Amino acid sequence: MIEFPWPAMSLPAARSFPSWLKPFTSFRLWWPRVNRETTRADLMAGLTGALVALPQGVAFATIAGMPPEYGLYAGMIPAIIAALFGSSWHLVSGPTTAASIVLFSVLSPHAEPGSAEYVSLALTLTFMVGLIQIVMGLAKLGTLVNFISHSVVTGFTAGAAILIATNQVKHFTGQAIPRGASFSDTWTHAFTRVDEIQVAIAATGLFTLLLGIAVKRWLPRLPYMIVAMLGGALFGNAMARWLGVELPTVGALPASLPPLSAPNFDADSVRAVASGVIAVTLLALTEAVSIARALAARSGQHVDGNQEFVGQGMSNLAGAFFSGYVATGSFNRSGVNYAAGAKTPLAAILAGVFLLILVLFVAPWAQYLPNAAMAGILFLVAWGLIDFEEIFHTIKTSRQETAIMAATFAATLFLTLEEAIIIGVLLSLAIYLSRTSKPQLRVRAPNPHHKKRHFTDAENAPQCPQLRFVRIDGSLFFGATSHIRESLAAQDQAAPGQKHVAIVAHGINFIDLAGAHYLAEEAERRRSQGGGLYFIRVKDTVQEQLAENGALKTIGGANLFDSKTEAIAALYKRLDPVVCSTCRARIFRECQGRPAGQAVAPGLVMPVSHA
């Protein structure tokens, strides 16, 4: 058992750090939890995580167009740094499928994948992503990832999965598909030139794929990716000897620690990666925070999104100088880490250390791993990324979310990945703004037979011919004022005698300058017509916003009421007694003492506006 030579830091001592230093000393919050019992659990979880990271690292580097060893390097130092400076107890950082394919999409037009120039651009992009992540974390922008809806992530991930399989077709079949061929060109070539398929390569890829499926289905306790990789390598080398051919292989990986590296900041390099920095940053942060929150919900932990931004940023800054590329929260490694019983971030740190050790012994054997076997494994990865259950659930429950998901999916296949993410985010914001720009507005009416001032929907209830009660649920900002104006105008047209309007306002949470100006104008207009605009149960914060914008002075403080009872008692006195004398609605208690009239039909029914 590992014994630590230093004492555990106490929580009171941890809180003594200067406030500006706290984002860079988050390990002080979980270090007191480390003891003999948690260390034992973290050791086993770390070893398991390192074994899983071996095949994944090589696979993800292949997707990213990086030399295979860089996928392993990205799971070493960056994983350790993210665990030290992040917020989650169980999140494990490293290369991921989505981040790898976005990296390939951004860099492949500018350099040959796998070349020294390509690696240099990847390091530059990684550094810039890390820097932006840290700035966003320090600026408390952790909530920004909430604007990327789950439908965008689902559609993007499904599209990315198909692109992963598409990029591996040439390695799976041995066909001479040109580098950089589009999605449609790749599959057109694959189906129209079947005669180019090489039997030994296709058989190796298919065997690896089927072996991985079988192990995952019938032997779930075994690491199916490792078994499929070993089985595919043995089968491929046997096929090559039997047929007397030579299969392309991954090649021997350097059995060394991550070498030092440095990003290139010349103008051409920065310009080449600048277009994809924001997309890569948003995707990486969304992955990391989403996974951290999902695991925190299971473990009962609270995750600080801003601190997670800082941790991911520090991780990528370190990766840029230790031969890594863009790292983020890995769903597979984090899930394995949690399932293996990890108790503290020490498990992720140990996983990075164990991976360093394993690479020294395992790396040379990669020369026997055929590219076809790796393609078969990536087909498995791609299939596992498609969340069919969530896709069908979205299709059944929401047309708008389905449209977002489908648009993001199509954009992923036929546009660049950074454009796909931006399109998905813009669509999500557009639909969100469309929803919030139409606050729910319902006409309400009191029930005179109820002991208390009980209000109900006025669709089939009699109403006062002079006073209308309207409940608004939502924020009155610049995008919503038009909807409110049109709804009230339609109600005025249907019942022109209702010049007094009382808004039940406890459902209004926010009013901006445009909303306040509209309410002030509406109040003045109704007063000029002999009516008025009144508010019932206005929240304190909304009153402050009306006062700050100058609208409260125009509306008049006497027109704000704390309750419906108070409002009805005051407003009843402002109604035209001539109209009241002929009214037969009798919906207020105050009406009961008046003699019944004969001129008005029993009840005025108003149309209800539904947002």
C-alpha positions as CSV (number, residue, x, y, z in Angstrom):
1,M,0.0,0.0,0.0
2,I,1.2,3.5,-0.9
3,E,2.0,5.6,2.2
4,F,2.2,9.4,1.6
5,P,5.0,11.1,3.4
6,W,3.1,14.3,3.9
7,P,0.1,14.9,6.1
8,A,-3.4,15.4,4.6
9,M,-4.3,19.0,4.3
10,S,-7.1,20.0,6.6
11,L,-10.2,21.9,5.2
12,P,-9.6,25.0,7.4
13,A,-6.0,25.2,6.0
14,A,-7.4,24.7,2.5
15,R,-9.6,27.7,2.9
16,S,-6.7,30.0,3.8
17,F,-5.6,30.3,0.2
18,P,-5.9,33.7,-1.4
19,S,-9.0,34.0,-3.5
20,W,-7.1,34.6,-6.7
21,L,-5.2,31.4,-6.2
22,K,-8.2,29.2,-5.5
23,P,-9.0,28.2,-9.2
24,F,-5.4,26.8,-9.4
25,T,-5.5,24.9,-6.1
26,S,-8.7,22.9,-6.4
27,F,-6.9,19.7,-5.3
28,R,-7.1,21.1,-1.8
29,L,-10.8,20.3,-1.7
30,W,-10.5,16.6,-2.4
31,W,-7.1,15.8,-0.9
32,P,-8.4,15.4,2.6
33,R,-10.6,12.5,1.4
34,V,-7.5,10.5,0.4
35,N,-6.8,7.7,2.9
36,R,-5.8,4.0,2.9
37,E,-9.2,2.8,1.9
38,T,-9.7,5.2,-1.0
39,T,-6.1,4.7,-2.2
40,R,-6.7,1.0,-2.5
41,A,-9.8,1.6,-4.6
42,D,-8.2,4.3,-6.7
43,L,-5.2,2.0,-7.5
44,M,-7.4,-0.6,-9.0
45,A,-9.5,1.9,-10.9
46,G,-6.3,3.6,-12.2
47,L,-4.9,0.3,-13.5
48,T,-8.1,-0.6,-15.2
49,G,-8.3,2.9,-16.8
50,A,-4.8,2.6,-18.1
51,L,-5.5,-0.7,-19.8
52,V,-8.6,0.7,-21.4
53,A,-6.7,3.8,-22.6
54,L,-4.1,1.7,-24.6
55,P,-6.3,0.7,-27.5
56,Q,-8.4,3.8,-27.3
57,G,-5.4,6.1,-27.5
58,V,-4.1,4.6,-30.6
59,A,-7.6,4.5,-32.2
60,F,-8.3,8.2,-31.3
61,A,-5.0,9.3,-32.7
62,T,-5.8,7.5,-35.9
63,I,-9.1,9.4,-36.1
64,A,-7.4,12.7,-35.5
65,G,-4.8,12.1,-38.2
66,M,-2.0,12.2,-35.6
67,P,0.8,9.6,-35.2
68,P,-0.6,6.8,-33.0
69,E,1.7,7.5,-30.1
70,Y,0.2,11.0,-29.7
71,G,-3.1,9.4,-28.6
72,L,-1.3,7.7,-25.8
73,Y,0.7,10.8,-24.8
74,A,-2.6,12.8,-24.7
75,G,-3.9,10.4,-22.1
76,M,-0.9,10.8,-19.8
77,I,0.2,14.3,-18.6
78,P,-3.1,16.0,-19.6
79,A,-5.1,13.4,-17.6
80,I,-3.0,14.0,-14.5
81,I,-3.2,17.8,-14.8
82,A,-7.0,17.7,-15.4
83,A,-7.5,15.6,-12.3
84,L,-5.4,17.9,-10.2
85,F,-7.1,21.2,-11.3
86,G,-10.6,20.0,-12.2
87,S,-13.7,19.7,-10.0
88,S,-15.0,16.2,-10.6
89,W,-14.0,13.2,-8.5
90,H,-14.4,10.8,-11.4
91,L,-13.8,12.6,-14.7
92,V,-10.9,11.3,-16.7
93,S,-9.5,13.4,-19.5
94,G,-7.7,12.4,-22.6
95,P,-8.3,12.1,-26.3
96,T,-11.9,11.5,-27.4
97,T,-13.6,10.5,-30.6
98,A,-15.5,13.8,-31.1
99,A,-12.5,16.0,-30.3
100,S,-10.3,13.8,-32.5
101,I,-12.6,14.0,-35.5
102,V,-13.1,17.8,-35.1
103,L,-9.3,18.2,-34.9
104,F,-8.9,16.2,-38.2
105,S,-11.7,18.3,-39.8
106,V,-10.0,21.6,-38.8
107,L,-6.4,20.7,-39.7
108,S,-6.5,18.3,-42.6
109,P,-7.1,21.1,-45.2
110,H,-3.9,22.8,-44.1
111,A,-1.4,19.9,-43.8
112,E,-0.9,16.2,-44.5
113,P,-2.3,14.2,-41.6
114,G,0.6,12.6,-39.6
115,S,3.2,15.0,-41.0
116,A,5.4,17.2,-38.8
117,E,3.5,20.2,-40.0
118,Y,0.2,18.6,-39.0
119,V,1.5,17.8,-35.5
120,S,2.8,21.3,-35.1
121,L,-0.6,22.8,-36.0
122,A,-2.3,20.4,-33.6
123,L,0.0,21.6,-30.8
124,T,-0.8,25.2,-31.6
125,L,-4.6,24.5,-31.6
126,T,-4.3,22.6,-28.3
127,F,-2.5,25.5,-26.7
128,M,-5.1,28.1,-27.9
129,V,-8.0,25.9,-26.8
130,G,-6.4,25.5,-23.3
131,L,-5.8,29.2,-23.0
132,I,-9.5,30.1,-24.0
133,Q,-10.8,27.4,-21.6
134,I,-8.8,28.9,-18.7
135,V,-10.0,32.5,-19.5
136,M,-13.6,31.3,-19.7
137,G,-13.3,29.5,-16.4
138,L,-11.8,32.5,-14.6
139,A,-14.5,34.7,-16.2
140,K,-17.2,32.4,-14.7
141,L,-18.6,31.4,-18.1
142,G,-19.3,27.8,-17.1
143,T,-23.0,28.2,-17.9
144,L,-22.3,28.8,-21.6
145,V,-22.2,25.1,-22.3
146,N,-25.9,25.0,-21.3
147,F,-26.7,26.7,-24.5
148,I,-25.6,23.6,-26.5
149,S,-28.7,21.5,-26.3
150,H,-28.7,17.8,-25.9
151,S,-30.2,17.4,-29.3
152,V,-27.2,19.2,-30.9
153,V,-24.8,16.8,-29.1
154,T,-26.9,13.7,-30.1
155,G,-27.0,14.8,-33.8
156,F,-23.4,15.8,-33.9
157,T,-22.2,12.6,-32.2
158,A,-24.2,10.4,-34.6
159,G,-22.9,12.3,-37.6
160,A,-19.3,12.1,-36.2
161,A,-19.7,8.3,-35.7
162,I,-20.6,7.9,-39.4
163,L,-17.7,10.0,-40.4
164,I,-15.4,7.9,-38.3
165,A,-16.6,4.8,-40.2
166,T,-16.3,6.6,-43.5
167,N,-12.7,7.6,-42.9
168,Q,-11.8,4.0,-42.1
169,V,-13.4,2.4,-45.2
170,K,-10.1,2.5,-47.1
171,H,-8.3,0.8,-44.3
172,F,-11.1,-1.8,-43.8
173,T,-11.3,-2.8,-47.5
174,G,-7.9,-1.9,-48.9
175,Q,-9.5,0.3,-51.7
176,A,-7.5,3.2,-53.0
177,I,-9.8,6.0,-51.9
178,P,-8.2,9.4,-52.2
179,R,-7.2,11.2,-49.1
180,G,-9.6,13.9,-48.1
181,A,-12.5,12.5,-50.1
182,S,-15.9,13.7,-49.0
183,F,-18.6,11.6,-47.3
184,S,-20.5,11.0,-50.5
185,D,-17.4,10.5,-52.6
186,T,-16.0,7.9,-50.2
187,W,-19.1,5.7,-50.2
188,T,-19.6,6.2,-53.9
189,H,-16.1,4.9,-54.5
190,A,-16.6,2.0,-52.1
191,F,-19.7,0.7,-53.7
192,T,-18.8,1.3,-57.4
193,R,-15.3,-0.2,-57.2
194,V,-15.9,-3.4,-55.4
195,D,-13.2,-5.1,-57.5
196,E,-10.5,-3.1,-55.6
197,I,-11.3,-4.8,-52.3
198,Q,-8.4,-6.8,-51.0
199,V,-9.4,-10.1,-49.5
200,A,-6.8,-10.3,-46.7
201,I,-7.4,-6.8,-45.5
202,A,-11.2,-7.0,-45.6
203,A,-11.2,-10.4,-43.9
204,T,-8.9,-9.0,-41.1
205,G,-11.2,-6.0,-40.6
206,L,-14.3,-8.1,-40.6
207,F,-12.9,-10.7,-38.2
208,T,-11.8,-7.9,-35.8
209,L,-15.3,-6.3,-36.0
210,L,-17.2,-9.6,-35.4
211,L,-14.8,-10.6,-32.6
212,G,-15.3,-7.3,-30.8
213,I,-19.1,-7.6,-31.1
214,A,-19.1,-11.2,-29.8
215,V,-16.9,-10.4,-26.8
216,K,-19.0,-7.4,-25.9
217,R,-22.2,-9.4,-26.3
218,W,-21.4,-12.7,-24.6
219,L,-18.3,-11.9,-22.5
220,P,-19.0,-8.4,-21.2
221,R,-16.5,-8.8,-18.3
222,L,-13.6,-8.9,-20.8
223,P,-12.2,-5.7,-22.3
224,Y,-13.6,-6.2,-25.8
225,M,-11.4,-3.6,-27.5
226,I,-8.2,-5.2,-26.2
227,V,-9.4,-8.7,-27.1
228,A,-10.5,-7.6,-30.6
229,M,-7.2,-5.8,-31.2
230,L,-5.2,-8.9,-30.2
231,G,-7.4,-11.3,-32.1
232,G,-7.4,-9.1,-35.2
233,A,-3.6,-8.8,-35.1
234,L,-3.2,-12.6,-34.8
235,F,-5.7,-13.3,-37.6
236,G,-4.3,-10.6,-39.9
237,N,-0.7,-11.9,-39.6
238,A,-2.0,-15.5,-40.2
239,M,-3.9,-14.4,-43.3
240,A,-0.8,-12.5,-44.6
241,R,1.4,-15.6,-44.3
242,W,-1.2,-17.9,-45.8
243,L,-1.9,-15.7,-48.8
244,G,1.7,-14.6,-49.1
245,V,0.8,-10.8,-48.9
246,E,1.9,-8.0,-46.6
247,L,-0.7,-6.1,-44.7
248,P,-0.2,-2.4,-43.8
249,T,0.3,-2.0,-40.0
250,V,0.2,0.7,-37.5
251,G,4.0,0.4,-37.0
252,A,6.1,0.2,-33.9
253,L,5.4,3.0,-31.4
254,P,8.3,4.7,-29.6
255,A,8.7,3.1,-26.2
256,S,9.4,6.4,-24.4
257,L,8.0,9.0,-22.1
258,P,6.1,11.9,-23.7
259,P,8.8,14.1,-25.4
260,L,8.8,17.8,-24.8
261,S,7.1,19.8,-27.5
262,A,6.2,23.4,-28.2
263,P,3.3,25.0,-30.2
264,N,4.2,27.2,-33.2
265,F,2.9,30.8,-33.0
266,D,3.8,32.1,-36.4
267,A,1.1,34.0,-38.3
268,D,0.4,31.2,-40.8
269,S,-0.1,28.6,-38.0
270,V,-2.4,30.8,-35.9
271,R,-4.4,31.7,-39.0
272,A,-4.8,28.1,-40.0
273,V,-6.2,26.9,-36.7
274,A,-8.1,30.1,-35.7
275,S,-11.3,29.1,-37.6
276,G,-11.8,26.0,-35.6
277,V,-10.6,27.1,-32.1
278,I,-14.1,28.2,-30.8
279,A,-15.8,25.1,-32.1
280,V,-13.2,22.8,-30.6
281,T,-13.3,24.6,-27.3
282,L,-17.1,24.5,-27.1
283,L,-17.2,20.8,-28.0
284,A,-14.4,19.9,-25.5
285,L,-16.0,21.8,-22.7
286,T,-19.5,20.5,-23.4
287,E,-18.1,16.9,-23.3
288,A,-16.2,17.4,-20.1
289,V,-18.9,19.2,-18.1
290,S,-21.7,17.0,-19.3
291,I,-19.8,13.8,-18.4
292,A,-18.7,15.3,-15.0
293,R,-22.3,16.3,-14.2
294,A,-23.7,12.9,-15.2
295,L,-21.2,11.1,-12.9
296,A,-21.8,13.6,-10.1
297,A,-25.5,12.9,-10.2
298,R,-24.7,9.3,-9.5
299,S,-22.1,9.9,-6.8
300,G,-23.9,12.8,-5.0
301,Q,-21.1,15.2,-5.8
302,H,-21.4,18.9,-6.8
303,V,-19.4,19.8,-9.9
304,D,-18.2,23.4,-10.3
305,G,-18.5,24.1,-14.1
306,N,-16.1,27.1,-13.9
307,Q,-13.5,25.1,-12.1
308,E,-13.9,22.3,-14.7
309,F,-13.1,24.9,-17.4
310,V,-9.9,25.8,-15.6
311,G,-8.9,22.2,-15.2
312,Q,-9.5,21.4,-18.8
313,G,-7.6,24.5,-19.9
314,M,-4.6,23.6,-17.7
315,S,-4.8,20.1,-19.1
316,N,-4.5,21.3,-22.7
317,L,-1.8,23.8,-22.0
318,A,0.2,21.0,-20.5
319,G,-0.6,18.7,-23.5
320,A,0.8,21.3,-25.9
321,F,4.2,21.0,-24.2
322,F,4.1,17.2,-23.6
323,S,3.3,16.0,-27.1
324,G,-0.5,15.7,-26.6
325,Y,-3.4,17.1,-28.6
326,V,-6.8,18.4,-27.6
327,A,-8.0,16.5,-24.5
328,T,-11.3,16.6,-22.8
329,G,-13.5,14.4,-20.6
330,S,-13.5,10.8,-21.9
331,F,-16.9,9.1,-21.6
332,N,-15.5,5.6,-21.8
333,R,-12.5,6.2,-19.5
334,S,-14.6,8.2,-17.0
335,G,-17.4,5.5,-17.0
336,V,-14.8,2.8,-16.5
337,N,-13.2,4.8,-13.7
338,Y,-16.5,5.2,-11.9
339,A,-17.6,1.6,-12.4
340,A,-14.2,0.4,-11.2
341,G,-14.8,2.0,-7.8
342,A,-12.7,5.2,-8.0
343,K,-13.2,7.4,-4.9
344,T,-11.1,10.5,-5.6
345,P,-9.3,12.2,-8.6
346,L,-6.2,10.2,-7.5
347,A,-7.6,7.4,-9.6
348,A,-7.3,9.5,-12.8
349,I,-3.8,10.6,-11.7
350,L,-2.7,6.9,-11.2
351,A,-4.3,6.0,-14.6
352,G,-2.0,8.5,-16.3
353,V,1.0,7.2,-14.4
354,F,0.2,3.5,-15.2
355,L,-0.3,4.4,-18.8
356,L,3.2,5.9,-18.9
357,I,4.6,2.6,-17.6
358,L,2.6,0.4,-19.9
359,V,3.6,2.2,-23.0
360,L,7.3,1.5,-22.3
361,F,6.5,-2.3,-22.5
362,V,3.7,-2.5,-25.0
363,A,4.5,0.1,-27.7
364,P,7.0,-2.0,-29.8
365,W,4.3,-4.6,-30.4
366,A,2.2,-2.2,-32.4
367,Q,4.2,-3.1,-35.5
368,Y,2.1,-6.3,-35.6
369,L,-1.2,-4.5,-35.5
370,P,-2.7,-4.3,-39.1
371,N,-4.5,-1.1,-40.1
372,A,-7.5,-3.2,-41.0
373,A,-7.8,-4.5,-37.4
374,M,-7.6,-0.9,-36.2
375,A,-10.4,0.0,-38.7
376,G,-12.5,-2.8,-37.3
377,I,-12.1,-1.5,-33.8
378,L,-13.0,2.1,-35.0
379,F,-16.2,0.7,-36.6
380,L,-17.1,-0.6,-33.1
381,V,-16.3,2.8,-31.6
382,A,-18.4,4.5,-34.2
383,W,-21.4,2.2,-33.6
384,G,-21.2,2.7,-29.9
385,L,-21.4,6.5,-30.3
386,I,-24.8,6.5,-31.9
387,D,-27.4,6.8,-29.2
388,F,-30.4,5.1,-30.9
389,E,-32.6,5.3,-27.8
390,E,-32.2,9.0,-27.4
391,I,-32.7,9.6,-31.1
392,F,-36.0,7.7,-31.2
393,H,-37.1,9.4,-27.9
394,T,-36.4,12.8,-29.4
395,I,-38.3,12.0,-32.6
396,K,-41.3,10.8,-30.6
397,T,-41.4,13.7,-28.2
398,S,-40.4,17.0,-29.9
399,R,-40.6,18.2,-33.5
400,Q,-38.4,21.2,-32.8
401,E,-35.6,19.2,-31.1
402,T,-35.9,16.6,-33.9
403,A,-35.3,19.4,-36.4
404,I,-32.2,20.6,-34.4
405,M,-30.9,17.1,-34.2
406,A,-31.4,16.3,-37.9
407,A,-29.9,19.6,-39.0
408,T,-26.8,19.1,-36.9
409,F,-26.5,15.5,-38.2
410,A,-26.8,16.6,-41.8
411,A,-24.4,19.5,-41.3
412,T,-21.9,17.1,-39.7
413,L,-21.9,14.9,-42.7
414,F,-21.8,17.5,-45.5
415,L,-20.2,20.6,-43.9
416,T,-17.1,21.1,-41.7
417,L,-17.6,19.9,-38.1
418,E,-17.0,23.4,-36.7
419,E,-19.8,24.7,-39.0
420,A,-22.1,21.8,-37.8
421,I,-21.6,22.7,-34.2
422,I,-22.2,26.4,-34.8
423,I,-25.3,25.6,-36.8
424,G,-26.7,23.4,-34.1
425,V,-26.0,26.0,-31.4
426,L,-27.6,28.8,-33.5
427,L,-30.7,26.6,-34.2
428,S,-31.0,25.9,-30.4
429,L,-30.8,29.6,-29.6
430,A,-33.3,30.4,-32.3
431,I,-35.8,28.0,-31.0
432,Y,-35.2,29.1,-27.4
433,L,-35.7,32.7,-28.4
434,S,-38.8,31.7,-30.3
435,R,-40.2,30.1,-27.2
436,T,-39.3,32.9,-24.8
437,S,-40.5,35.6,-27.1
438,K,-44.1,34.3,-26.7
439,P,-44.8,34.4,-23.0
440,Q,-48.0,32.5,-22.0
441,L,-50.8,35.0,-21.7
442,R,-54.2,33.8,-20.4
443,V,-57.4,35.6,-19.6
444,R,-58.6,34.9,-16.1
445,A,-61.9,35.4,-14.3
446,P,-62.8,35.3,-10.6
447,N,-65.3,32.7,-9.3
448,P,-67.9,34.5,-7.3
449,H,-69.1,31.3,-5.6
450,H,-65.7,30.4,-4.2
451,K,-65.0,31.4,-0.6
452,K,-61.6,33.0,-1.5
453,R,-60.7,35.1,-4.6
454,H,-60.3,32.0,-6.8
455,F,-59.4,32.7,-10.4
456,T,-60.0,30.3,-13.3
457,D,-59.4,30.4,-17.1
458,A,-62.0,32.6,-18.6
459,E,-62.6,30.6,-21.7
460,N,-66.1,29.6,-20.7
461,A,-66.7,31.8,-17.7
462,P,-68.5,35.2,-17.6
463,Q,-66.4,38.3,-17.3
464,C,-66.8,41.9,-16.3
465,P,-67.6,44.0,-19.3
466,Q,-65.2,46.7,-18.1
467,L,-62.3,45.0,-16.4
468,R,-60.2,42.1,-17.8
469,F,-57.7,40.0,-15.8
470,V,-54.7,38.7,-17.7
471,R,-52.0,36.4,-16.4
472,I,-48.6,36.6,-18.0
473,D,-46.0,33.9,-17.4
474,G,-42.6,34.7,-18.9
475,S,-40.1,37.5,-19.2
476,L,-41.0,40.8,-20.9
477,F,-37.9,41.5,-22.9
478,F,-37.4,43.2,-26.3
479,G,-38.3,40.0,-28.2
480,A,-41.6,39.4,-26.3
481,T,-43.2,42.9,-26.4
482,S,-44.6,42.4,-29.9
483,H,-46.4,39.2,-28.8
484,I,-47.9,40.8,-25.7
485,R,-48.9,43.9,-27.7
486,E,-50.7,41.8,-30.4
487,S,-52.4,39.5,-27.9
488,L,-53.8,42.4,-25.9
489,A,-54.9,44.2,-29.1
490,A,-56.8,41.1,-30.2
491,Q,-58.5,40.9,-26.8
492,D,-59.4,44.6,-27.0
493,Q,-60.9,44.1,-30.5
494,A,-63.0,41.3,-29.2
495,A,-64.2,43.2,-26.1
496,P,-63.7,47.0,-26.7
497,G,-65.6,47.8,-23.5
498,Q,-62.8,46.3,-21.3
499,K,-60.7,49.4,-21.0
500,H,-59.3,48.4,-17.6
501,V,-56.7,45.6,-17.7
502,A,-55.2,44.1,-14.6
503,I,-52.1,41.9,-15.2
504,V,-51.5,39.1,-12.7
505,A,-47.8,39.5,-12.7
506,H,-46.2,37.0,-10.3
507,G,-45.3,34.9,-13.3
508,I,-43.1,37.7,-14.7
509,N,-39.5,37.2,-13.7
510,F,-37.7,39.9,-15.8
511,I,-38.5,43.1,-17.6
512,D,-35.9,44.8,-19.7
513,L,-35.8,48.4,-21.0
514,A,-38.0,47.6,-24.1
515,G,-40.6,45.7,-22.0
516,A,-40.7,48.6,-19.4
517,H,-41.2,51.2,-22.1
518,Y,-44.0,49.2,-23.7
519,L,-45.9,48.8,-20.4
520,A,-45.5,52.6,-19.7
521,E,-46.9,53.3,-23.2
522,E,-49.8,50.9,-22.7
523,A,-50.7,52.5,-19.3
524,E,-50.8,56.0,-20.9
525,R,-52.9,54.7,-23.8
526,R,-55.5,53.1,-21.6
527,R,-55.7,56.1,-19.4
528,S,-56.3,58.4,-22.4
529,Q,-59.2,56.1,-23.3
530,G,-60.8,56.3,-19.8
531,G,-59.3,53.0,-18.6
532,G,-56.1,51.9,-16.9
533,L,-53.4,49.3,-16.7
534,Y,-52.8,47.6,-13.3
535,F,-50.5,45.0,-11.8
536,I,-51.2,42.4,-9.2
537,R,-48.4,40.6,-7.1
538,V,-45.4,42.1,-8.9
539,K,-42.1,40.6,-7.7
540,D,-39.7,42.9,-5.9
541,T,-37.0,42.4,-8.5
542,V,-39.5,43.3,-11.3
543,Q,-40.6,46.4,-9.4
544,E,-37.0,47.5,-9.1
545,Q,-36.5,47.0,-12.9
546,L,-39.6,49.1,-13.6
547,A,-38.3,51.8,-11.3
548,E,-34.8,51.8,-12.8
549,N,-36.3,52.1,-16.3
550,G,-38.6,55.0,-15.3
551,A,-41.7,53.0,-16.2
552,L,-43.0,52.8,-12.6
553,K,-43.5,56.5,-12.5
554,T,-45.7,56.5,-15.6
555,I,-47.6,53.4,-14.5
556,G,-48.1,54.8,-11.0
557,G,-47.4,53.1,-7.7
558,A,-51.1,53.3,-6.8
559,N,-51.8,50.9,-9.7
560,L,-49.7,48.1,-8.1
561,F,-51.5,45.7,-5.8
562,D,-50.3,43.0,-3.4
563,S,-53.3,40.7,-3.9
564,K,-56.3,40.1,-6.1
565,T,-58.7,41.0,-3.3
566,E,-57.1,44.4,-2.8
567,A,-57.0,45.0,-6.6
568,I,-60.7,44.1,-7.1
569,A,-61.8,46.2,-4.1
570,A,-59.9,49.3,-5.5
571,L,-60.7,48.8,-9.2
572,Y,-64.4,48.2,-8.7
573,K,-64.7,51.8,-7.5
574,R,-63.2,53.0,-10.8
575,L,-65.7,51.2,-13.0
576,D,-68.5,53.0,-14.8
577,P,-71.6,52.7,-12.5
578,V,-73.9,53.1,-15.5
579,V,-72.5,49.9,-17.1
580,C,-72.5,48.1,-13.8
581,S,-76.2,48.9,-13.3
582,T,-77.1,47.0,-16.5
583,C,-74.5,44.1,-16.0
584,R,-75.8,40.6,-15.3
585,A,-72.4,38.9,-15.0
586,R,-72.1,39.6,-11.2
587,I,-68.6,38.0,-11.0
588,F,-67.4,40.2,-8.1
589,R,-68.7,40.1,-4.5
590,E,-69.0,43.8,-4.7
591,C,-71.6,43.3,-7.5
592,Q,-74.0,41.4,-5.3
593,G,-75.6,44.5,-3.8
594,R,-76.5,46.1,-7.1
595,P,-79.9,45.5,-8.7
596,A,-79.8,43.2,-11.6
597,G,-79.9,44.9,-15.0
598,Q,-81.6,43.7,-18.2
599,A,-79.6,45.1,-21.0
600,V,-76.5,42.9,-21.0
601,A,-76.5,39.2,-22.0
602,P,-75.5,36.8,-19.3
603,G,-71.8,36.8,-19.4
604,L,-69.1,38.2,-21.7
605,V,-66.9,35.5,-23.0
606,M,-63.4,36.4,-24.1
607,P,-61.1,34.6,-26.5
608,V,-58.0,33.2,-24.8
609,S,-54.6,33.7,-26.2
610,H,-52.4,30.6,-25.8
611,A,-48.7,31.0,-26.3
